[in-house]
Amino acid sequence: MFIVHVHVQVKPECVAAFQAATLANARASRQEPGVARFEVMQQADDPTRFVLVEVYRDAAASAAHKATPHYPVWRDAVAAMMAAPRTSVKFNDVFPGDANERGNSNALRHEL
């Protein structure tokens, strides 16, 4: 798995519009074959801060996501809403490492 956390701070007056645009993008992203998960998180103590948790089957799926019709629509729609440039952190999956382990709660107990 290839995981991307996208950190976003939006202008206070843009929170609702950002949420609407981002939820539309997230719904479309979840339909992509290379997307395992796509979540939108809002910080509890600062509603202007968000984290997008994007879990791809591999790095190629992340690149393919940026080539979809909905991604540039989202990117362009939210650009002026940003209070600061968005940042991202990329991760590789360590555990669980495959689909068999993900579905097996005993694997987690034995590993820990």
N, C-alpha and C positions, 0 to 999 in steps of 0.2 A: 504494500500500500504506500501511497505517496500522499502526505497530508499537508495542507496549507492552512495556516491561521492568518487571516487578513484583519489587521487592526485599523479601525476607522473612527475618527472623531468628526462629527458633523456639527454644523452651526445649530444652535438651539432652536431657531425658527424653522429648521429643515427636518427635524426628527420625523415627523409624520410622513412627509414626502419621501424621505430616505427609506423608511420602513416599507412603504408601498412599492417603491421601485425595486428594493432589495428582495422583498418577498416574491415578486413576479419573477425576478431572475432566479431565485432559489427554486421555485416550483419548476421552472423550465430546466434548470440544471439537473434536478433529480431525475429527469427523463433521459438524460444522456447515458449511454451504455457503460461508459467508463467511470461514472460517478457512483461510489458506494454510499456516501452520505454527503449532505450539504445542509448545514445548520446555520441559523442566524441567532446570535446571542447579543443581548443588550445588558450593559453593565448595571448592576443593581443600584449603586450609589451615584452614578452619573449617566443619565439617560441619553447623553450625546455620544457616548462611546459604545461601539459595537465590535464584535469579533465574528467573522465568518469562518466557520470550520468546514473546510472542503476536503473530503476524503476521496481520493481517486484510486483506481485499481493500479495505476502506474503513472510515471511522469508523462508519458505520451498522452494519457487521458487528460491530464492537466493542460497540456498544450492544445489538445483538441477542444477543450472547453472554451478557450479564448478565440477559437475559430468559429464558434456557433453564432447564429444570427442574434440571439438574445444577449450575449455578453457585451458587444459594443453598444447596444441600446442602453444597458444598465450603466456601463462605464461612462458614457457621455451624459446620461441623465443625472447622475449623482456627482459629477465632477465639480460643479459650482456649489454643491451642498457641503463640501468638505471644509472643516475648520483648519485642517492641516493635511498634508499629503498622506494617503494611506500607506501602510507598511505591511510586509508579510514576512512570515517565518515558515520555512519549509522543514518537514520532518519525514523520516522514514519509519515505517512501522517496525517495532521491536517485538512486542507481544500483544495479543496473540499473533503468530506469524502466518497462519493460514486459516481457511474457512473451517476445517475440521476442528481446530482448537477453539475457534470463536463459538461454536455451537456446543462445546463440551465443557460444562462448568467444572467437571472433575479435573480436567486438564489444568485449569487455573488453580485449584486447590493443591494439586500435586506440584506444580511449579513454584508456588509460594511456600 
